[in-house]
Amino acid sequence: MMTVAMMTMTGAAFSPSAVRTWLETDDPVREQELFAQARAITRRHFGTRVTLYAPLYLSNLCVNNCLYCAFRRENPLLVRRALRPGELRAEAAAIAAMGHRTVVLVAGEHPRQAGEEAIAAAVATVRTVPAIRDVQVEVMPLTVAGYRQVSEAGAGMVVVYQETYDRAVYAQAHPSGPKTDYEWRLGALTRALRAGFRRVGMGVLLGLGDVAEDSAALIAHARAFQTAWDVWPTISLPRLQPATGAPWALSPPRPVTDRVFLRLLAVIRMALPKSRITLSTRESPRLRDLALRLGVGVTQVSAGSRTDVGGYAGGRVREILSARPPGQFAIQDERPVPAITGRLKTLGYQPVWYQRGLRA
């Protein structure tokens, strides 16, 4: 039987079969050993610091037809909208007023509304809000030249989720649009690094493919970046949540339970000891608090999030789209920022607003 200590010494410990063994264990002693080791590694490399951030949705226009996303092209239930520069700045200012200094700029995949020029312009606009210290982008895969343009505009990090590494499931989940190109998406972060970025984020969408297979592939992908680029990618493991007009989101093909999810966070921490691990408001307050209390690897959390376009500042955007328009997916943790920072402190963590050492 493989022990936790053996896991840290060999890459074979993170093969699909090995990961599956840890995720499906019914031995509470082994589970607690896993959690304890993950907690120790997290404390060693990150102390008690947890970074907070908020997503900022630039546009819900999209040319893809992903079956799990409300932004999919064929969704007739969504009112389409892209923020104008003044509206975007108002959104960033509203996020900053909540205390945030780190913003993740998100957009549906659209060559005009979310292409390299549009994203670079949006990054530059958000950077005009003095309090915002770090702008990350979670947008369509770009060329090297496109990523360089976005970097020069002031972005500090690129996030691209492969969604699933199972090519057959990937094809089923993405029936049409540019996102059908698996290889182009797989190479996005390499292009970002070639363009000069030193921070990248990756992940899988849990509920699509086999959790052990996808997790093992994610670990291998992240380790390859560490070897080739001396970069520890930030890891996110979003689980499918209900989304308006998205059939797979209402009935995930391969749902992941809370217990398996917590074990997976610990396994990822064991495999990638220096990677930041994100836990978003997709998860419930109970689950997020439990993950932090167990200390299984989480180092950054979103707070006060909205997943609709114009969700923070309201005003004319909100009037156009109605009082509470559908977002990309349903948020489970709707606690305000002060409640989340207060809970972090109660659990023994130090809330921080951006990764220190970044360009101000």
C-alpha positions as CSV (number, residue, x, y, z in Angstrom):
1,M,0.0,0.0,0.0
2,M,1.4,3.4,-1.0
3,T,1.9,5.8,1.8
4,V,1.7,9.6,1.7
5,A,5.5,9.8,2.2
6,M,5.9,7.6,-0.9
7,M,3.6,10.0,-2.9
8,T,6.1,12.9,-2.5
9,M,9.0,10.9,-3.9
10,T,7.7,9.5,-7.1
11,G,5.8,10.7,-10.1
12,A,4.2,7.2,-10.3
13,A,2.3,8.2,-7.2
14,F,0.1,10.4,-9.4
15,S,-0.8,8.0,-12.2
16,P,-4.5,7.7,-12.8
17,S,-4.7,4.5,-10.9
18,A,-2.8,5.9,-7.9
19,V,-4.9,9.1,-7.9
20,R,-8.1,6.9,-8.0
21,T,-6.9,4.9,-5.0
22,W,-6.6,8.0,-2.9
23,L,-9.8,9.5,-4.1
24,E,-11.8,6.4,-3.4
25,T,-10.2,5.3,-0.2
26,D,-12.6,4.2,2.6
27,D,-9.9,4.2,5.2
28,P,-10.4,7.2,7.5
29,V,-6.8,6.9,8.8
30,R,-5.3,7.2,5.4
31,E,-7.6,10.1,4.6
32,Q,-6.5,12.0,7.7
33,E,-2.9,11.2,6.9
34,L,-3.4,12.7,3.4
35,F,-5.1,15.8,4.8
36,A,-2.4,16.3,7.5
37,Q,0.5,16.0,5.0
38,A,-1.3,18.4,2.5
39,R,-1.8,20.9,5.4
40,A,1.9,20.7,6.4
41,I,3.1,21.3,2.8
42,T,0.7,24.3,2.5
43,R,1.9,25.9,5.7
44,R,5.5,25.3,4.7
45,H,5.3,27.1,1.4
46,F,2.4,29.6,2.0
47,G,2.1,30.0,5.7
48,T,-1.4,31.2,6.7
49,R,-1.9,33.6,3.8
50,V,-5.0,33.4,1.6
51,T,-5.3,35.8,-1.4
52,L,-8.7,37.1,-2.2
53,Y,-9.9,38.1,-5.7
54,A,-13.0,38.8,-7.8
55,P,-13.9,37.9,-11.4
56,L,-15.0,40.8,-13.6
57,Y,-17.1,39.8,-16.7
58,L,-16.3,41.9,-19.7
59,S,-18.7,40.2,-22.2
60,N,-21.0,37.2,-22.4
61,L,-20.8,37.1,-26.2
62,C,-19.4,33.7,-27.4
63,V,-19.0,31.9,-30.7
64,N,-18.6,28.4,-29.0
65,N,-21.4,26.1,-28.1
66,C,-20.1,24.4,-24.9
67,L,-22.9,22.3,-23.4
68,Y,-22.0,23.2,-19.8
69,C,-21.9,27.0,-20.1
70,A,-24.7,29.6,-20.1
71,F,-22.7,31.8,-22.5
72,R,-22.9,29.1,-25.3
73,R,-23.8,30.5,-28.7
74,E,-27.1,28.6,-29.1
75,N,-28.5,29.6,-25.7
76,P,-31.7,31.6,-26.5
77,L,-32.2,32.5,-22.8
78,L,-29.3,34.9,-22.4
79,V,-29.3,38.6,-23.2
80,R,-25.9,39.4,-24.8
81,R,-23.9,42.3,-23.6
82,A,-20.3,43.6,-23.7
83,L,-19.2,46.4,-21.3
84,R,-18.2,49.8,-22.7
85,P,-14.9,51.3,-21.3
86,G,-16.8,53.5,-18.9
87,E,-18.9,50.7,-17.7
88,L,-15.9,48.4,-17.3
89,R,-14.1,51.0,-15.2
90,A,-17.2,51.4,-13.0
91,E,-17.2,47.6,-12.5
92,A,-13.5,47.6,-11.5
93,A,-14.0,50.6,-9.2
94,A,-17.0,48.8,-7.5
95,I,-14.8,45.7,-7.0
96,A,-12.0,47.8,-5.6
97,A,-14.5,49.5,-3.2
98,M,-15.2,46.0,-1.8
99,G,-11.5,45.8,-0.8
100,H,-10.2,43.7,-3.7
101,R,-6.9,44.5,-5.3
102,T,-6.8,41.4,-7.6
103,V,-9.2,41.1,-10.6
104,V,-9.7,38.2,-13.0
105,L,-11.0,39.6,-16.3
106,V,-13.4,37.0,-17.9
107,A,-15.1,37.0,-21.3
108,G,-16.9,34.6,-23.6
109,E,-14.8,33.6,-26.6
110,H,-15.5,36.1,-29.3
111,P,-12.9,37.3,-31.9
112,R,-14.2,40.9,-31.9
113,Q,-15.5,41.4,-28.3
114,A,-12.8,39.3,-26.7
115,G,-9.9,39.2,-29.1
116,E,-6.4,40.4,-28.3
117,E,-7.1,44.0,-29.0
118,A,-10.3,44.1,-27.0
119,I,-8.7,42.3,-24.0
120,A,-5.6,44.5,-24.1
121,A,-7.8,47.6,-24.1
122,A,-9.9,46.1,-21.2
123,V,-6.8,45.4,-19.1
124,A,-5.6,48.9,-19.7
125,T,-8.9,50.3,-18.6
126,V,-9.1,48.2,-15.4
127,R,-5.5,49.3,-14.6
128,T,-6.7,52.9,-14.5
129,V,-8.4,52.2,-11.2
130,P,-5.6,53.0,-8.8
131,A,-6.5,50.4,-6.1
132,I,-6.3,47.5,-8.5
133,R,-2.8,45.9,-8.3
134,D,-3.1,42.7,-10.3
135,V,-5.2,42.0,-13.4
136,Q,-5.4,38.4,-14.6
137,V,-7.1,37.3,-17.8
138,E,-9.3,34.2,-18.3
139,V,-10.2,34.6,-22.0
140,M,-10.0,32.8,-25.3
141,P,-6.6,31.3,-26.3
142,L,-4.5,33.9,-28.1
143,T,-1.4,33.8,-30.3
144,V,2.1,34.7,-28.9
145,A,1.8,38.2,-30.3
146,G,-1.7,38.5,-28.8
147,Y,-0.5,37.5,-25.3
148,R,2.4,39.9,-25.6
149,Q,0.0,42.7,-26.4
150,V,-2.1,41.8,-23.3
151,S,1.0,41.6,-21.2
152,E,2.1,45.0,-22.3
153,A,-1.3,46.4,-21.4
154,G,-0.6,45.4,-17.8
155,A,-2.0,41.9,-17.3
156,G,0.0,39.8,-14.9
157,M,-1.4,36.3,-15.4
158,V,-3.1,34.1,-18.0
159,V,-5.6,31.4,-17.0
160,V,-6.8,28.8,-19.5
161,Y,-8.7,25.7,-18.4
162,Q,-8.4,22.6,-20.6
163,E,-11.8,21.6,-19.1
164,T,-11.1,17.9,-19.7
165,Y,-8.1,16.0,-21.0
166,D,-10.3,13.2,-22.3
167,R,-10.4,14.0,-26.0
168,A,-13.6,12.1,-26.6
169,V,-15.5,13.9,-23.8
170,Y,-13.9,17.2,-24.9
171,A,-15.3,16.7,-28.4
172,Q,-18.8,15.9,-27.0
173,A,-18.8,18.9,-24.7
174,H,-17.7,21.3,-27.4
175,P,-19.7,20.4,-30.5
176,S,-19.0,23.6,-32.5
177,G,-16.9,26.7,-32.5
178,P,-13.2,27.4,-32.3
179,K,-13.0,25.7,-28.9
180,T,-13.3,22.3,-30.7
181,D,-9.6,22.6,-31.4
182,Y,-8.2,20.7,-28.5
183,E,-4.5,21.2,-29.4
184,W,-4.8,25.0,-29.8
185,R,-6.2,25.2,-26.3
186,L,-3.7,22.8,-24.9
187,G,-0.8,25.0,-26.2
188,A,-2.3,28.4,-25.0
189,L,-0.2,28.6,-21.8
190,T,3.0,27.8,-23.6
191,R,2.3,30.7,-25.9
192,A,1.6,32.9,-22.9
193,L,5.0,32.0,-21.4
194,R,6.7,32.6,-24.7
195,A,5.1,36.0,-24.8
196,G,6.7,36.9,-21.4
197,F,4.1,36.0,-18.8
198,R,5.6,34.3,-15.7
199,R,2.4,33.4,-14.0
200,V,-0.2,31.0,-15.6
201,G,-3.2,29.2,-14.3
202,M,-4.8,25.9,-15.4
203,G,-7.5,23.5,-14.3
204,V,-10.2,21.0,-15.2
205,L,-13.9,21.3,-15.0
206,L,-15.0,18.6,-12.6
207,G,-18.0,16.7,-13.7
208,L,-17.1,16.3,-17.4
209,G,-14.5,13.5,-17.5
210,D,-13.3,10.8,-15.2
211,V,-12.0,12.7,-12.1
212,A,-8.9,10.5,-11.6
213,E,-7.9,10.5,-15.3
214,D,-8.4,14.3,-15.6
215,S,-6.6,15.0,-12.3
216,A,-3.6,12.8,-13.2
217,A,-3.4,14.6,-16.6
218,L,-3.6,18.0,-15.0
219,I,-0.8,17.1,-12.6
220,A,1.4,15.9,-15.5
221,H,0.6,19.1,-17.4
222,A,1.5,21.3,-14.5
223,R,4.7,19.4,-13.7
224,A,5.8,19.8,-17.3
225,F,5.6,23.6,-17.0
226,Q,7.6,23.4,-13.8
227,T,10.3,21.4,-15.5
228,A,10.4,23.4,-18.7
229,W,9.8,26.9,-17.5
230,D,10.5,26.8,-13.7
231,V,6.9,27.9,-13.2
232,W,4.4,26.4,-10.7
233,P,1.0,27.0,-12.4
234,T,-1.9,28.1,-10.2
235,I,-4.5,25.3,-10.1
236,S,-8.3,25.6,-10.1
237,L,-10.7,22.7,-9.9
238,P,-14.2,24.2,-10.5
239,R,-17.1,21.8,-10.3
240,L,-20.0,22.0,-12.7
241,Q,-22.8,24.2,-11.3
242,P,-26.3,24.9,-12.7
243,A,-26.2,27.4,-15.6
244,T,-29.1,28.9,-17.5
245,G,-29.6,27.1,-20.9
246,A,-26.7,24.7,-20.4
247,P,-27.9,21.0,-20.4
248,W,-24.7,19.4,-19.0
249,A,-24.6,21.9,-16.2
250,L,-28.0,20.7,-15.0
251,S,-27.0,17.1,-15.1
252,P,-23.2,16.6,-14.9
253,P,-22.0,13.4,-16.7
254,R,-19.6,12.5,-13.9
255,P,-20.5,14.4,-10.7
256,V,-17.8,14.7,-8.0
257,T,-18.9,14.4,-4.4
258,D,-17.7,16.8,-1.6
259,R,-15.6,14.1,0.0
260,V,-13.8,13.2,-3.2
261,F,-13.3,16.9,-4.0
262,L,-11.6,17.5,-0.6
263,R,-9.3,14.5,-1.2
264,L,-8.5,15.8,-4.6
265,L,-7.4,19.2,-3.3
266,A,-5.0,17.3,-0.9
267,V,-3.7,15.1,-3.7
268,I,-3.0,18.2,-5.9
269,R,-1.2,19.8,-3.0
270,M,1.0,16.7,-2.6
271,A,1.8,16.6,-6.3
272,L,2.3,20.4,-6.8
273,P,3.7,21.6,-3.5
274,K,4.4,25.2,-4.6
275,S,1.3,25.8,-6.8
276,R,-1.4,28.1,-5.6
277,I,-4.8,26.4,-5.4
278,T,-7.9,28.4,-6.0
279,L,-11.4,27.8,-4.5
280,S,-14.1,29.9,-6.0
281,T,-17.6,30.9,-5.0
282,R,-18.9,28.0,-7.1
283,E,-18.6,26.0,-3.9
284,S,-20.9,26.4,-0.9
285,P,-19.9,28.3,2.3
286,R,-19.9,25.0,4.2
287,L,-17.6,23.3,1.7
288,R,-15.2,26.3,1.4
289,D,-15.0,26.6,5.2
290,L,-14.4,22.9,5.6
291,A,-11.6,22.9,3.0
292,L,-9.9,25.8,4.8
293,R,-10.4,24.2,8.2
294,L,-8.8,21.0,7.0
295,G,-6.0,23.0,5.4
296,V,-5.9,20.7,2.3
297,G,-4.1,23.2,0.0
298,V,-6.3,26.2,-0.8
299,T,-4.3,29.5,-1.0
300,Q,-6.7,31.8,-2.8
301,V,-10.5,32.3,-2.8
302,S,-12.9,34.5,-4.6
303,A,-15.3,36.7,-2.6
304,G,-18.4,38.8,-3.3
305,S,-18.3,37.4,-6.8
306,R,-20.8,38.0,-9.7
307,T,-20.8,36.0,-12.9
308,D,-23.0,38.3,-14.9
309,V,-22.0,41.2,-17.1
310,G,-22.4,44.5,-15.1
311,G,-23.1,42.6,-11.9
312,Y,-21.1,44.9,-9.5
313,A,-21.8,48.5,-10.4
314,G,-25.4,48.1,-11.5
315,G,-26.7,51.3,-12.9
316,R,-27.5,51.4,-16.6
317,V,-26.0,48.0,-17.4
318,R,-28.3,46.4,-14.7
319,E,-31.3,48.3,-16.1
320,I,-30.6,46.9,-19.6
321,L,-30.2,43.3,-18.5
322,S,-32.9,43.4,-15.7
323,A,-32.4,43.3,-11.9
324,R,-30.5,40.0,-11.7
325,P,-29.6,38.6,-15.1
326,P,-28.3,35.1,-15.5
327,G,-24.6,34.6,-15.0
328,Q,-22.2,32.1,-16.5
329,F,-23.1,29.7,-13.7
330,A,-24.8,29.7,-10.3
331,I,-22.8,31.1,-7.4
332,Q,-23.1,29.0,-4.2
333,D,-21.2,31.3,-1.7
334,E,-22.9,34.7,-1.7
335,R,-21.5,35.9,1.5
336,P,-20.2,39.5,1.3
337,V,-16.5,40.2,1.4
338,P,-16.3,41.2,5.1
339,A,-18.0,38.0,6.1
340,I,-15.5,35.9,4.1
341,T,-12.4,37.8,5.4
342,G,-13.9,37.5,9.0
343,R,-14.3,33.8,8.5
344,L,-10.7,33.4,7.2
345,K,-9.4,35.1,10.3
346,T,-11.6,32.9,12.6
347,L,-10.1,29.9,10.9
348,G,-6.6,31.2,11.5
349,Y,-5.7,32.6,8.1
350,Q,-4.3,36.0,7.1
351,P,-6.4,37.5,4.2
352,V,-4.2,39.2,1.6
353,W,-5.4,41.2,-1.4
354,Y,-2.7,40.5,-4.0
355,Q,0.4,38.3,-4.4
356,R,3.3,40.3,-3.0
357,G,6.2,41.2,-5.2
358,L,3.9,41.9,-8.3
359,R,4.1,45.1,-10.3
360,A,2.0,47.8,-8.7
